[in-house]
Amino acid sequence: MNFKYLLISMMIGLLSLSAQQNKLHDALKYADPFYGNAGTDIPPAKGVAATWNWEKAQQGNTHPGPQMPFGMVSIIPYTGSYPTGYGANKKTFTGEAQYFDKYKDAAYGFTHMQQSGTGTIGIYYNFLRVSPTTNYNKENRKARFKMKEQNAHPGYFNCTIAENDVKVELTASQKVGFHRYHIPANMESAQISIDFSEGGLDIREDNVRNVKAQKESKTLLSGEFNHVGFNYYFALESSVPFKNGSFYHVIGDRPERSKNNKKKSKVEIPNPDPDKSLDQAEIKINKLTRKNCRMFYLDYVFDVESGSNVELKIAFSFRSVEQAKSNLKKAPSSFNEARSQAELTWQKCLTRFDYKGKDERDKRLFYSNLYHSLVKPSICDNESPFWEDEVFVTDFSTLWDVYKTQIPLLVKYYPEYASKVIKGMINAMDAHGYFPCGYQKCDPKNMKKFDGQCTGMEWVALAYAYRHKDKLGDIDWKRSLKNAEKFAQMDRVQEILKNGHAEGLSNTHTLDVSSAFAAICFIAKGEGMNAVYNKYADHRNIWKKVYNSDSGLLKEGEYYEGTHWNYSFRPHFNMEERVKLAGGKEKFTELLDTFFGFKDIEDGTVSPEGVEGFPRQLRKFRFEGLNNECDMEAPFAYQWSSKPERTQEVIDAVMKYQFQPGPHGIPGNNDSGGTSSWWVLNAIGDFPLVENFED
């Protein structure tokens, strides 16, 4: 090759690389971990969006803590607030977000593992609280400190503790949390404390049990604990020796009596004074909680030099201490290496789309929503306590929120992660007999807590994955279908097939079962398993039993977080027949126009100029506008109407009026990325569940 042309080629390559680096930098800049952390505060809606209902609490419930995409470990400044442990939110179910003033920017320390965007999920993590402190004692061990200068981008967080000017940096690899503390030169009696008994939220009494910790060397601690029947193992390594390190352990006053004056389970009460000669400590709590036992903690505290930098690496495992130590060894060797790895991984994920934003607002919304779509569920390779297979995926909180948005987003655009998610779901179905709606880190009996939300939506997720199976690699689809009979024989499914509905469950479960059998048949037909297909094909039409042909809507009754209107326009198997049941296209369109508020605007019952202020108005029987996930697929029902263009009208109104950049910008719970994924899919013009599993 001519040298001149070679030089030009090299220059073009360098310019291309520079442009790519700038692009990656922009993605990290626009993706905001603080997006949705606080209560909703967006400009008043106009047009048809002014007619919509606001059913649930107006808060996004995300957190800014660093983690890898679908990471096992995240880290936050822990305030103890609802529902992640970050921020100042009170526990609210409807209306405007409420706050604890005392929690604002006031942390207890830095904890590991959090939910993302959920509401009252019932299982909260926040383990191994680490705190830079001075003159540790049992009175100040859980004192709040003020944070200033909080900053974050994907994979990294920093802040400064106002009281002592300690600069805090946090990052994470897949199974390890990394801390770095810059201790000021003028800080006296500087210490680091680690609370092994921390768990849950400040506003509730979570039951962390059987806490053990031991000092293995002058820089390594290890141990275990149990939370909601699930075992955790850890290994903690410090970059500096544990100077004057001591265990402090207390199980305080004797157990209180219950209301019926019966004694609680007994526990031996050790001397509450710390024994500084101990190299290990153990607290066994079985039926007792911190509420029953007024003092309950196990801390380790060590001195650090003023003017020094202290790095901590905390690795977790769900199988053993030895595996936690192995995870520690496999992790990046330093904070800087871990941060670089996390940022590079996030850059690759966030630049998967060649997205051309309309303006700065649009770019911030796209990348922030995309970021918060990629934090859950948690991929925990080789960590299952239930099976030996390497693939274990948890924290579907809940499947009802993500099966129709986030999982399809992963399948189509992030197949390397989706493959593990789908394999993990199949492993769980094999182990538990079905896939729980809320699949979290807990013992199996607690997995049934959210079964009242949906039935069988795992099959819809699997069928969508099957449609794109060439992207996902080696998945044993015939093996997955072995679980179809288990599903069909579930008591509630049998009752729905027999009666059209199940006692105590809303009619939405009948729609779920119809969709599940349509999904099973879709996979079976593709795999050539004709016997399976023929066995369940008729069950796909069970949905007809719960519609009222006079109204064209679902039958009235009790519905979860909505009314029969919210669920009446959910695309499902054989939508052409569903439209006929409503009285034909014109009647179906009229129902949709009523539900979405177009008729309210036409009739003058709602002003298209909207209403000032927050909270938004409560208007039952109307679209919930992404404040709630129960009808987020309903706009696409217009595809079967005489006004298909109104799908885009509704989507445009949602994206314009219901979302804003910043901590106050999500209209309701983000629900493990379910809401953010809706925004991303519609920004790229691809909403997967319009695709039904028809013959």
C-alpha positions as CSV (number, residue, x, y, z in Angstrom):
1,M,0.0,0.0,0.0
2,N,1.2,3.5,-0.8
3,F,2.5,5.2,2.4
4,K,0.5,8.3,1.8
5,Y,-2.8,6.3,1.7
6,L,-1.7,4.3,4.7
7,L,-1.2,7.5,6.7
8,I,-4.5,8.8,5.6
9,S,-6.2,5.5,6.6
10,M,-4.5,5.6,10.0
11,M,-5.7,9.2,10.6
12,I,-9.2,8.3,9.6
13,G,-9.1,5.4,12.1
14,L,-7.8,7.6,14.9
15,L,-10.6,10.1,14.2
16,S,-13.1,7.3,14.2
17,L,-11.8,6.1,17.5
18,S,-11.9,9.6,18.9
19,A,-15.5,10.0,17.8
20,Q,-16.4,6.7,19.4
21,Q,-14.8,7.7,22.7
22,N,-16.7,11.0,22.7
23,K,-19.9,9.0,22.0
24,L,-19.2,6.8,25.0
25,H,-18.5,9.7,27.2
26,D,-21.8,11.3,26.2
27,A,-23.7,8.1,27.1
28,L,-22.2,8.1,30.6
29,K,-22.9,11.8,30.9
30,Y,-26.5,11.6,30.0
31,A,-27.3,8.5,32.0
32,D,-28.4,9.8,35.4
33,P,-28.3,7.3,38.4
34,F,-30.2,10.0,40.4
35,Y,-33.1,9.8,37.9
36,G,-36.3,8.8,39.7
37,N,-34.7,8.8,43.2
38,A,-37.3,11.2,44.6
39,G,-41.0,11.9,44.4
40,T,-42.6,12.9,41.0
41,D,-42.6,16.6,40.2
42,I,-43.3,17.2,36.5
43,P,-45.1,20.0,34.7
44,P,-48.9,19.9,34.4
45,A,-50.1,17.6,31.6
46,K,-52.1,19.0,28.7
47,G,-54.3,17.5,26.1
48,V,-55.5,14.0,26.5
49,A,-52.8,13.4,29.2
50,A,-54.7,15.8,31.4
51,T,-57.6,13.2,31.7
52,W,-55.6,10.3,33.0
53,N,-55.8,8.6,36.4
54,W,-53.0,8.6,39.1
55,E,-53.6,5.5,41.1
56,K,-50.4,4.9,42.9
57,A,-47.7,6.8,44.8
58,Q,-45.9,9.4,42.7
59,Q,-42.3,8.4,43.2
60,G,-39.8,6.4,41.1
61,N,-38.0,4.6,44.0
62,T,-34.7,4.2,42.2
63,H,-31.3,4.7,43.8
64,P,-27.9,6.1,42.5
65,G,-25.7,3.3,43.9
66,P,-23.0,1.9,41.5
67,Q,-23.2,-1.6,40.2
68,M,-22.5,-3.6,37.0
69,P,-25.3,-4.2,34.5
70,F,-27.5,-6.8,36.2
71,G,-24.9,-6.9,39.0
72,M,-25.2,-9.1,42.1
73,V,-23.8,-6.2,44.3
74,S,-24.8,-2.6,44.5
75,I,-23.7,0.0,47.1
76,I,-25.6,3.1,48.4
77,P,-25.3,5.7,51.1
78,Y,-27.8,4.2,53.5
79,T,-30.3,6.4,55.1
80,G,-32.7,3.6,55.9
81,S,-35.5,5.2,53.8
82,Y,-38.2,3.4,51.8
83,P,-37.9,1.4,49.6
84,T,-34.2,1.0,48.6
85,G,-32.5,2.4,51.7
86,Y,-31.5,5.6,49.9
87,G,-33.1,9.0,50.0
88,A,-35.8,10.4,52.3
89,N,-39.0,8.8,51.0
90,K,-41.7,7.8,53.5
91,K,-43.7,4.7,52.8
92,T,-46.6,6.0,50.6
93,F,-49.1,4.0,48.5
94,T,-51.1,6.8,46.8
95,G,-50.8,10.5,46.0
96,E,-47.9,12.8,46.4
97,A,-44.6,11.5,47.7
98,Q,-43.9,12.2,51.4
99,Y,-40.5,12.7,53.0
100,F,-38.6,12.4,56.3
101,D,-36.8,15.6,56.8
102,K,-34.3,13.9,59.1
103,Y,-33.3,11.5,56.3
104,K,-32.4,14.2,53.8
105,D,-28.8,13.7,52.7
106,A,-28.2,12.0,56.1
107,A,-26.6,8.5,55.9
108,Y,-25.7,5.9,58.5
109,G,-23.0,4.4,56.3
110,F,-22.8,2.5,53.0
111,T,-24.6,-0.8,52.5
112,H,-24.7,-3.5,49.8
113,M,-27.5,-4.9,47.6
114,Q,-30.7,-3.0,47.0
115,Q,-34.0,-3.3,45.1
116,S,-34.6,-0.9,42.2
117,G,-37.8,1.1,41.7
118,T,-40.1,-1.2,43.7
119,G,-42.9,-0.4,46.0
120,T,-43.8,-2.4,49.0
121,I,-41.9,-5.5,48.0
122,G,-41.5,-6.8,51.5
123,I,-37.9,-8.0,51.2
124,Y,-35.2,-5.4,51.5
125,Y,-31.5,-6.0,51.7
126,N,-28.9,-3.3,52.6
127,F,-26.2,-5.5,54.2
128,L,-22.8,-4.9,55.8
129,R,-22.9,-1.3,56.6
130,V,-19.5,0.4,56.4
131,S,-19.0,3.8,58.1
132,P,-15.9,6.1,58.5
133,T,-16.2,7.3,62.1
134,T,-14.3,8.6,65.2
135,N,-14.3,7.4,68.8
136,Y,-16.7,4.5,68.1
137,N,-19.0,3.5,71.0
138,K,-22.5,1.9,71.2
139,E,-24.2,5.3,71.4
140,N,-22.7,6.8,68.2
141,R,-22.3,3.5,66.3
142,K,-25.4,4.4,64.2
143,A,-25.2,8.1,64.1
144,R,-26.3,9.8,60.9
145,F,-23.9,12.0,59.1
146,K,-24.6,14.6,56.4
147,M,-23.5,14.1,52.9
148,K,-22.5,16.9,50.6
149,E,-21.4,17.0,46.9
150,Q,-23.1,13.8,45.9
151,N,-22.1,12.8,42.3
152,A,-22.7,9.7,40.3
153,H,-22.6,8.2,36.8
154,P,-23.1,4.6,35.8
155,G,-20.6,2.4,37.8
156,Y,-19.4,5.2,40.1
157,F,-20.6,7.3,43.1
158,N,-18.8,9.8,45.3
159,C,-19.7,12.2,48.1
160,T,-18.1,14.0,51.1
161,I,-19.1,13.5,54.7
162,A,-19.8,17.0,56.0
163,E,-18.9,16.4,59.6
164,N,-15.3,15.1,59.0
165,D,-14.6,15.9,55.3
166,V,-14.0,12.2,54.5
167,K,-14.3,11.8,50.7
168,V,-16.1,8.6,49.8
169,E,-15.9,6.7,46.5
170,L,-17.9,3.6,45.6
171,T,-17.8,1.3,42.6
172,A,-18.6,-2.4,42.0
173,S,-17.8,-5.5,40.0
174,Q,-20.3,-8.3,39.5
175,K,-20.0,-9.8,43.0
176,V,-17.8,-7.4,44.8
177,G,-18.4,-3.9,46.3
178,F,-15.5,-1.5,46.3
179,H,-15.1,1.4,48.8
180,R,-12.4,4.0,48.9
181,Y,-12.2,6.5,51.8
182,H,-9.9,9.5,51.7
183,I,-9.1,10.3,55.3
184,P,-8.3,14.0,55.9
185,A,-4.9,14.8,57.4
186,N,-6.5,16.7,60.3
187,M,-9.0,14.0,61.3
188,E,-8.3,12.6,64.8
189,S,-9.0,9.1,66.0
190,A,-10.2,8.0,62.5
191,Q,-11.8,4.6,62.4
192,I,-13.7,2.3,60.0
193,S,-16.7,0.4,61.4
194,I,-18.4,-2.5,59.7
195,D,-21.9,-3.6,60.9
196,F,-22.4,-7.3,60.0
197,S,-26.0,-7.3,61.5
198,E,-27.4,-4.5,59.3
199,G,-30.3,-5.4,57.1
200,G,-33.6,-4.1,55.6
201,L,-34.8,-0.5,56.2
202,D,-34.8,1.9,59.1
203,I,-38.6,2.0,59.0
204,R,-39.1,-1.8,59.6
205,E,-37.6,-4.6,61.6
206,D,-36.0,-7.0,59.3
207,N,-34.7,-10.2,60.8
208,V,-31.0,-10.8,60.1
209,R,-30.1,-14.1,61.9
210,N,-27.2,-16.3,62.7
211,V,-24.5,-13.6,62.2
212,K,-20.9,-14.8,62.3
213,A,-17.7,-13.1,61.5
214,Q,-14.0,-13.9,62.0
215,K,-10.7,-12.3,61.4
216,E,-8.6,-14.5,59.1
217,S,-5.6,-12.3,58.7
218,K,-4.5,-8.7,59.4
219,T,-6.4,-7.6,56.3
220,L,-9.1,-10.2,55.8
221,L,-12.5,-10.7,57.5
222,S,-15.1,-13.4,56.6
223,G,-18.4,-14.6,57.8
224,E,-22.0,-15.3,57.1
225,F,-25.6,-14.4,58.0
226,N,-29.1,-15.4,57.2
227,H,-31.9,-13.1,56.0
228,V,-35.5,-14.3,55.3
229,G,-34.2,-17.9,55.1
230,F,-31.5,-17.1,52.6
231,N,-27.8,-17.5,53.5
232,Y,-25.2,-14.9,52.6
233,Y,-21.4,-15.4,52.9
234,F,-18.9,-12.6,52.6
235,A,-15.1,-11.9,52.5
236,L,-13.9,-8.4,53.3
237,E,-10.4,-7.3,52.4
238,S,-8.8,-4.0,53.5
239,S,-5.9,-2.3,51.8
240,V,-4.5,-1.4,55.2
241,P,-4.0,-3.7,58.3
242,F,-6.8,-3.8,60.9
243,K,-4.9,-1.6,63.4
244,N,-6.3,-2.2,66.9
245,G,-9.2,-4.1,65.3
246,S,-12.0,-5.3,67.7
247,F,-15.3,-7.1,67.5
248,Y,-18.1,-5.3,69.3
249,H,-21.1,-7.6,69.9
250,V,-24.3,-7.1,71.9
251,I,-27.5,-9.0,72.3
252,G,-29.0,-6.5,74.7
253,D,-31.8,-6.5,77.2
254,R,-33.7,-9.7,77.8
255,P,-36.5,-10.5,75.4
256,E,-39.8,-8.6,75.9
257,R,-43.0,-10.4,76.6
258,S,-45.6,-10.6,73.9
259,K,-49.1,-9.1,74.2
260,N,-50.6,-12.3,75.5
261,N,-47.8,-12.3,78.1
262,K,-46.1,-15.4,76.7
263,K,-42.4,-15.4,76.8
264,K,-40.6,-15.0,73.5
265,S,-38.0,-17.6,72.5
266,K,-35.0,-17.5,74.9
267,V,-31.6,-16.3,74.0
268,E,-28.4,-16.3,76.0
269,I,-27.4,-12.8,76.7
270,P,-23.6,-12.3,76.6
271,N,-21.7,-9.5,78.3
272,P,-22.5,-6.4,76.3
273,D,-19.0,-5.0,76.9
274,P,-16.7,-5.7,73.9
275,D,-14.0,-8.3,74.3
276,K,-11.0,-6.8,72.5
277,S,-9.1,-10.1,72.5
278,L,-11.7,-11.9,70.3
279,D,-10.8,-12.9,66.7
280,Q,-14.3,-14.1,66.0
281,A,-17.8,-13.4,67.1
282,E,-21.1,-15.0,66.6
283,I,-24.7,-14.0,67.3
284,K,-27.4,-16.7,66.8
285,I,-30.9,-15.2,66.6
286,N,-33.6,-17.5,65.5
287,K,-37.2,-16.3,66.3
288,L,-36.0,-13.1,67.9
289,T,-35.8,-9.9,65.9
290,R,-34.3,-6.5,66.8
291,K,-37.8,-5.4,67.9
292,N,-38.0,-8.2,70.4
293,C,-34.4,-7.8,71.5
294,R,-33.7,-4.2,72.0
295,M,-29.9,-4.4,71.4
296,F,-28.6,-6.6,68.6
297,Y,-25.5,-6.0,66.6
298,L,-22.1,-7.3,65.7
299,D,-19.6,-4.7,64.6
300,Y,-15.9,-4.8,63.7
301,V,-13.9,-1.5,64.2
302,F,-10.3,-0.7,63.3
303,D,-8.2,2.5,63.4
304,V,-6.9,4.2,60.2
305,E,-4.2,6.8,59.8
306,S,-5.1,10.4,59.2
307,G,-4.2,11.5,55.7
308,S,-4.4,8.0,54.3
309,N,-6.6,6.3,51.6
310,V,-8.4,3.1,52.7
311,E,-9.8,0.7,50.1
312,L,-12.2,-2.1,51.1
313,K,-13.3,-4.9,48.8
314,I,-16.4,-6.9,50.0
315,A,-17.2,-10.0,48.1
316,F,-20.4,-12.0,48.5
317,S,-21.5,-15.6,47.8
318,F,-24.8,-17.5,48.4
319,R,-23.0,-20.8,48.7
320,S,-20.0,-20.6,51.1
321,V,-17.4,-18.5,52.7
322,E,-14.8,-20.2,50.5
323,Q,-16.6,-19.2,47.4
324,A,-16.9,-15.6,48.7
325,K,-13.1,-15.6,49.1
326,S,-12.8,-17.0,45.6
327,N,-15.0,-14.2,44.3
328,L,-12.7,-11.7,46.0
329,K,-9.6,-13.1,44.4
330,K,-11.2,-13.0,40.9
331,A,-12.4,-9.4,41.3
332,P,-10.3,-6.4,40.0
333,S,-7.3,-5.9,42.2
334,S,-7.9,-2.2,43.0
335,F,-10.6,0.4,43.2
336,N,-9.4,2.2,40.0
337,E,-9.3,-1.1,38.1
338,A,-12.9,-1.9,39.2
339,R,-14.1,1.6,38.4
340,S,-12.6,1.4,34.9
341,Q,-14.1,-2.0,34.3
342,A,-17.6,-0.9,35.4
343,E,-17.5,2.3,33.4
344,L,-16.4,0.5,30.2
345,T,-19.1,-2.1,30.6
346,W,-21.7,0.5,31.1
347,Q,-20.5,2.4,28.1
348,K,-20.8,-0.7,25.9
349,C,-24.3,-1.3,27.2
350,L,-25.5,2.3,26.9
351,T,-24.2,2.7,23.3
352,R,-25.9,-0.4,22.0
353,F,-28.4,1.8,20.2
354,D,-27.4,4.5,17.6
355,Y,-30.0,6.8,19.2
356,K,-30.4,10.3,17.7
357,G,-32.0,12.4,20.4
358,K,-34.1,15.4,19.4
359,D,-32.6,17.6,22.1
360,E,-30.8,17.6,25.4
361,R,-34.0,16.6,27.3
362,D,-34.6,13.7,25.0
363,K,-31.0,12.4,25.3
364,R,-31.1,12.6,29.1
365,L,-34.3,10.7,29.2
366,F,-33.2,8.1,26.8
367,Y,-29.9,7.2,28.5
368,S,-31.3,7.6,32.0
369,N,-34.2,5.3,31.3
370,L,-31.9,2.8,29.5
371,Y,-29.5,2.8,32.5
372,H,-32.4,2.1,34.9
373,S,-33.6,-0.7,32.6
374,L,-30.4,-2.6,33.0
375,V,-29.9,-2.9,36.7
376,K,-32.2,-5.8,37.5
377,P,-32.6,-8.7,37.7
378,S,-29.4,-9.8,39.3
379,I,-27.3,-12.3,37.4
380,C,-25.5,-14.5,40.0
381,D,-23.5,-17.1,38.1
382,N,-22.6,-20.2,40.0
383,E,-24.4,-18.9,43.2
384,S,-27.7,-20.8,43.4
385,P,-28.5,-22.4,46.8
386,F,-31.2,-24.4,45.1
387,W,-29.4,-26.2,42.2
388,E,-25.9,-27.0,40.9
389,D,-26.3,-25.4,37.5
390,E,-24.2,-22.3,37.1
391,V,-27.0,-20.0,36.0
392,F,-28.9,-18.3,38.8
393,V,-30.9,-15.1,38.3
394,T,-32.8,-13.4,41.1
395,D,-34.6,-10.1,42.1
396,F,-37.5,-10.2,39.6
397,S,-39.4,-7.8,41.7
398,T,-41.8,-8.5,40.2
399,L,-42.3,-10.5,37.0
400,W,-45.7,-8.8,36.6
401,D,-43.9,-5.5,36.0
402,V,-41.2,-6.6,33.6
403,Y,-42.4,-9.5,31.5
404,K,-43.9,-7.2,28.9
405,T,-41.2,-4.5,28.7
406,Q,-37.8,-5.1,30.2
407,I,-37.4,-8.8,29.4
408,P,-38.3,-8.3,25.7
409,L,-35.9,-5.4,25.6
410,L,-33.1,-7.6,26.9
411,V,-34.0,-10.5,24.6
412,K,-33.9,-8.4,21.4
413,Y,-31.1,-6.0,22.2
414,Y,-29.0,-7.5,25.0
415,P,-29.0,-11.2,24.2
416,E,-25.8,-12.0,26.1
417,Y,-27.6,-11.1,29.3
418,A,-31.1,-12.3,28.2
419,S,-29.7,-15.8,27.6
420,K,-28.8,-16.1,31.2
421,V,-32.0,-14.5,32.4
422,I,-34.1,-17.1,30.4
423,K,-31.9,-20.0,31.5
424,G,-32.2,-18.8,35.1
425,M,-36.0,-18.7,34.8
426,I,-36.1,-22.3,33.4
427,N,-33.8,-23.5,36.2
428,A,-36.2,-21.9,38.7
429,M,-39.2,-23.5,37.1
430,D,-37.5,-26.9,37.3
431,A,-36.5,-26.4,40.9
432,H,-39.7,-24.8,42.3
433,G,-42.4,-26.2,39.9
434,Y,-43.2,-22.8,38.5
435,F,-41.7,-19.3,38.3
436,P,-42.8,-17.1,41.2
437,C,-44.0,-13.6,40.3
438,G,-41.7,-12.1,43.0
439,Y,-38.5,-14.2,42.7
440,Q,-36.2,-12.7,45.3
441,K,-33.5,-13.8,47.7
442,C,-35.5,-15.7,50.2
443,D,-36.6,-19.2,51.2
444,P,-39.2,-20.8,48.8
445,K,-42.1,-20.3,51.1
446,N,-41.7,-16.5,50.8
447,M,-41.6,-16.6,47.0
448,K,-45.4,-16.9,46.9
449,K,-46.1,-13.5,48.3
450,F,-46.9,-11.9,45.0
451,D,-48.7,-14.8,43.4
452,G,-51.9,-12.8,43.6
453,Q,-50.6,-10.4,40.9
454,C,-50.3,-12.8,37.9
455,T,-50.4,-16.4,36.8
456,G,-48.0,-17.9,34.2
457,M,-46.4,-14.7,32.7
458,E,-43.1,-16.6,32.7
459,W,-44.4,-18.4,29.7
460,V,-45.0,-15.2,27.8
461,A,-41.4,-14.1,28.5
462,L,-40.1,-17.5,27.3
463,A,-42.2,-17.4,24.1
464,Y,-40.9,-14.0,23.2
465,A,-37.4,-15.3,23.8
466,Y,-38.2,-18.3,21.7
467,R,-39.2,-16.0,18.8
468,H,-35.6,-14.6,19.0
469,K,-34.0,-17.9,19.9
470,D,-31.2,-17.6,17.3
471,K,-29.9,-14.6,19.3
472,L,-29.8,-16.5,22.6
473,G,-27.6,-19.4,21.9
474,D,-27.9,-22.8,23.5
475,I,-31.2,-23.0,25.4
476,D,-33.0,-26.4,25.9
477,W,-36.5,-25.4,24.8
478,K,-37.8,-28.9,25.0
479,R,-36.7,-29.1,28.6
480,S,-38.6,-25.9,29.3
481,L,-41.8,-27.4,28.0
482,K,-41.5,-30.2,30.6
483,N,-42.8,-27.6,33.0
484,A,-46.0,-27.1,31.0
485,E,-47.8,-29.9,32.7
486,K,-46.8,-28.7,36.1
487,F,-48.3,-25.3,35.2
488,A,-51.4,-26.8,33.8
489,Q,-52.0,-28.9,37.0
490,M,-51.7,-25.9,39.4
491,D,-54.8,-25.6,41.5
492,R,-55.6,-22.1,40.3
493,V,-55.1,-23.0,36.7
494,Q,-57.4,-26.0,37.0
495,E,-60.0,-23.8,38.7
496,I,-59.7,-21.2,35.9
497,L,-60.1,-23.8,33.2
498,K,-63.1,-25.3,34.9
499,N,-64.9,-22.2,36.0
500,G,-63.4,-19.3,34.0
501,H,-62.0,-17.7,37.0
502,A,-60.3,-18.6,40.3
503,E,-61.9,-17.8,43.7
504,G,-60.2,-14.8,45.3
505,L,-58.3,-13.8,42.1
506,S,-59.3,-11.1,39.6
507,N,-60.3,-11.9,36.1
508,T,-56.9,-10.8,34.9
509,H,-55.6,-14.2,35.9
510,T,-57.8,-15.8,33.3
511,L,-56.2,-13.5,30.7
512,D,-52.9,-14.6,32.1
513,V,-53.7,-18.3,31.7
514,S,-54.9,-17.8,28.2
515,S,-51.7,-16.0,27.3
516,A,-49.6,-18.6,29.0
517,F,-51.1,-21.5,27.0
518,A,-50.8,-19.5,23.8
519,A,-47.1,-19.1,24.7
520,I,-46.7,-22.8,25.5
521,C,-48.3,-23.7,22.2
522,F,-46.1,-21.3,20.3
523,I,-43.0,-22.9,21.6
524,A,-44.4,-26.5,21.2
525,K,-45.3,-25.9,17.6
526,G,-41.8,-24.5,16.9
527,E,-40.2,-27.5,18.5
528,G,-42.4,-29.9,16.6
529,M,-44.0,-31.2,19.9
530,N,-47.4,-31.7,18.4
531,A,-48.8,-33.6,21.3
532,V,-48.1,-30.7,23.7
533,Y,-49.6,-28.2,21.2
534,N,-52.8,-30.3,20.8
535,K,-53.2,-30.8,24.5
536,Y,-53.3,-27.1,25.3
537,A,-54.5,-25.4,22.1
538,D,-58.1,-25.0,23.3
539,H,-57.1,-23.4,26.6
540,R,-55.9,-20.4,24.7
541,N,-59.5,-19.2,24.3
542,I,-60.3,-19.3,28.0
543,W,-60.2,-15.4,27.9
544,K,-63.7,-15.3,26.4
545,K,-65.2,-16.4,29.7
546,V,-64.3,-13.2,31.6
547,Y,-65.6,-10.6,29.1
548,N,-69.1,-9.0,29.2
549,S,-70.5,-9.0,25.7
550,D,-73.0,-6.2,26.6
551,S,-70.4,-3.8,27.8
552,G,-67.5,-5.0,25.7
553,L,-65.3,-4.9,28.8
554,L,-64.1,-7.4,31.3
555,K,-66.6,-8.3,33.9
556,E,-66.7,-6.1,37.0
557,G,-65.1,-7.2,40.2
558,E,-62.1,-6.6,42.4
559,Y,-58.9,-5.8,40.3
560,Y,-55.4,-5.2,41.5
561,E,-54.4,-1.5,41.5
562,G,-57.1,-0.6,39.0
563,T,-60.5,-1.4,37.7
564,H,-61.9,-3.7,35.0
565,W,-61.3,-0.8,32.5
566,N,-57.6,-0.8,33.0
567,Y,-57.3,-4.5,32.0
568,S,-59.9,-4.6,29.2
569,F,-57.6,-3.5,26.4
570,R,-54.6,-5.7,27.0
571,P,-53.5,-7.3,23.7
572,H,-53.8,-11.1,24.0
573,F,-54.5,-14.2,21.9
574,N,-57.0,-13.8,19.1
575,M,-57.6,-10.1,19.3
576,E,-59.8,-10.1,16.2
577,E,-62.3,-12.2,18.2
578,R,-62.0,-10.0,21.2
579,V,-62.9,-6.9,19.0
580,K,-65.9,-8.8,17.7
581,L,-67.0,-9.6,21.3
582,A,-66.9,-5.8,22.0
583,G,-69.3,-5.2,19.1
584,G,-66.9,-4.6,16.3
585,K,-64.2,-2.1,15.5
586,E,-66.3,1.1,15.9
587,K,-67.6,0.0,19.3
588,F,-64.1,-1.1,20.3
589,T,-62.7,2.3,19.2
590,E,-65.4,4.1,21.2
591,L,-64.4,2.2,24.3
592,L,-60.8,3.0,23.8
593,D,-61.5,6.7,23.2
594,T,-63.5,6.8,26.5
595,F,-60.7,5.0,28.4
596,F,-57.9,7.2,27.2
597,G,-59.9,10.4,27.7
598,F,-60.4,11.6,24.1
599,K,-64.2,11.7,24.7
600,D,-63.6,13.7,27.9
601,I,-61.8,16.4,25.9
602,E,-64.5,16.3,23.1
603,D,-67.3,16.5,25.6
604,G,-65.6,19.4,27.6
605,T,-65.6,17.5,30.9
606,V,-61.8,17.9,31.1
607,S,-59.9,20.9,30.0
608,P,-57.1,20.2,27.6
609,E,-55.1,22.8,29.4
610,G,-54.9,20.5,32.4
611,V,-54.7,21.4,36.1
612,E,-51.9,23.2,38.0
613,G,-49.9,21.6,40.7
614,F,-49.4,18.1,42.1
615,P,-50.7,15.6,42.9
616,R,-52.4,14.7,39.7
617,Q,-56.2,14.2,39.9
618,L,-57.6,10.8,40.7
619,R,-59.9,9.7,37.9
620,K,-61.0,6.1,38.2
621,F,-61.8,4.1,35.0
622,R,-59.1,6.0,33.0
623,F,-55.7,5.1,31.7
624,E,-53.1,5.3,34.4
625,G,-50.5,6.9,32.1
626,L,-47.4,5.0,33.3
627,N,-48.0,6.0,37.0
628,N,-48.9,2.3,37.2
629,E,-47.9,-0.7,35.0
630,C,-51.2,-2.5,34.9
631,D,-52.3,-0.9,31.6
632,M,-49.0,0.2,30.0
633,E,-49.7,-2.1,27.0
634,A,-53.3,-0.8,26.5
635,P,-52.4,2.0,24.0
636,F,-51.4,-0.7,21.4
637,A,-55.0,-2.0,21.5
638,Y,-55.7,0.9,19.0
639,Q,-53.9,-1.3,16.4
640,W,-57.1,-3.4,16.3
641,S,-59.4,-0.4,16.2
642,S,-60.6,2.0,13.4
643,K,-58.1,4.6,14.7
644,P,-54.7,2.9,14.8
645,E,-53.0,6.3,14.6
646,R,-54.1,7.0,18.2
647,T,-51.5,4.5,19.5
648,Q,-48.9,7.1,18.6
649,E,-50.9,10.0,20.0
650,V,-51.1,8.3,23.4
651,I,-47.4,7.3,23.3
652,D,-46.4,10.8,22.4
653,A,-48.5,12.3,25.3
654,V,-47.0,9.9,27.8
655,M,-43.4,10.6,26.7
656,K,-44.0,14.3,26.7
657,Y,-46.0,14.9,29.8
658,Q,-45.3,12.0,32.2
659,F,-41.5,11.9,32.2
660,Q,-38.8,14.6,33.0
661,P,-35.1,14.3,33.5
662,G,-33.8,14.4,37.1
663,P,-34.7,12.8,40.5
664,H,-38.3,13.8,40.2
665,G,-38.9,12.7,36.7
666,I,-40.6,9.2,36.8
667,P,-44.4,9.2,37.1
668,G,-44.6,6.1,39.4
669,N,-42.6,3.2,40.7
670,N,-40.0,2.2,38.2
671,D,-40.5,-1.5,39.2
672,S,-37.1,-3.1,38.4
673,G,-36.9,-1.2,35.2
674,G,-40.4,-2.0,33.9
675,T,-41.4,1.6,33.5
676,S,-38.0,2.8,32.1
677,S,-38.0,0.0,29.6
678,W,-41.4,1.2,28.3
679,W,-39.9,4.6,27.5
680,V,-36.9,3.1,25.8
681,L,-38.9,0.7,23.6
682,N,-41.2,3.4,22.5
683,A,-38.3,5.8,21.9
684,I,-36.9,3.3,19.4
685,G,-40.4,2.5,18.0
686,D,-40.5,-1.2,19.1
687,F,-43.1,-2.4,21.6
688,P,-42.7,-6.2,21.5
689,L,-46.0,-7.4,23.0
690,V,-48.1,-6.2,20.2
691,E,-46.7,-9.4,18.6
692,N,-49.1,-12.1,19.8
693,F,-48.4,-15.8,19.7
694,E,-50.9,-16.7,17.0
695,D,-50.9,-19.8,14.7
